Amino acid sequence: SQTIHQWPATLVQPVGSPLSLECTVEGTSNPNLYWYRQAAGRGLQLLFYSVGIGQISSEVPQNLSASRPQDRQFILSSKKLLLSDSGFYLCAWTARWGRADTQYFGPGTRLTVL
Amino acid sequence: AQSVTQLGSHVSVSEGALVLLRCNYSSSVPPYLFWYVQYPNQGLQLLLKYTSAATLVKGINGFEAEFKKSETSFHLTKPSAHMRDAAEYFCAVSDPPGGTSYGKLTFGQGTILTVHP
């Protein structure tokens, strides 16, 4: 069966520090991968999605970037964190082929920027 | 562009009472619709989905939802609430296969369900 991992689970970082969040998927190959941010009272916002290694699409301009160095690895980064980057970050995957309509979510990373 | 509106950011019911969480969507093509549940500090779990088959969709934990094209709605219901149903619920929409947004979800703002003993 497929499993999606995210780490760290929680993170407290000072303003201006760098960020690296990692997401990995097991049990499937060639997944589509997604990064979402969930800010308090604001629902889920799609940040990035990827359909393959090195292929990243950004949904909204922001202080963050994403990379996909391996097929089942998706990384969210920032060079300098802002207070507004605080939130709950969720990674998700869908199958590339066949029934690609359902997204499966990881456990999330709680980021607090102070 | 697609959008989802969830009416009521907070819904409170008594244990054993009917649960009704409202979702209306806007889409230029026949949509795929989803309900997800999120427990505190956890990821989202799929409850059910509508993918153009039967309009009444049954999901996990006794939940179901009905797709009503004329009302552009996909409300989530459960006949009898249980304490363990307390969570946040998200409605989401995507395009069907072939659509530009297939596989990408647009979420509503979420509804927090509280269940009282």
Boltz contact constraints between the chains, C-beta under 6 A:
constraints:
  - contact:
      token1: [A, 32]
      token2: [B, 103]
      max_distance: 6.0
  - contact:
      token1: [A, 43]
      token2: [B, 107]
      max_distance: 6.0
  - contact:
      token1: [A, 43]
      token2: [B, 109]
      max_distance: 6.0
  - contact:
      token1: [A, 43]
      token2: [B, 110]
      max_distance: 6.0
  - contact:
      token1: [A, 44]
      token2: [B, 107]
      max_distance: 6.0
  - contact:
      token1: [A, 90]
      token2: [B, 43]
      max_distance: 6.0
  - contact:
      token1: [A, 94]
      token2: [B, 103]
      max_distance: 6.0
  - contact:
      token1: [A, 100]
      token2: [B, 103]
      max_distance: 6.0
  - contact:
      token1: [A, 101]
      token2: [B, 32]
      max_distance: 6.0
  - contact:
      token1: [A, 101]
      token2: [B, 51]
      max_distance: 6.0
  - contact:
      token1: [A, 103]
      token2: [B, 105]
      max_distance: 6.0
  - contact:
      token1: [A, 105]
      token2: [B, 43]
      max_distance: 6.0
  - contact:
      token1: [A, 105]
      token2: [B, 44]
      max_distance: 6.0
  - contact:
      token1: [A, 106]
      token2: [B, 43]
      max_distance: 6.0
  - contact:
      token1: [A, 107]
      token2: [B, 43]
      max_distance: 6.0
  - contact:
      token1: [A, 108]
      token2: [B, 43]
      max_distance: 6.0
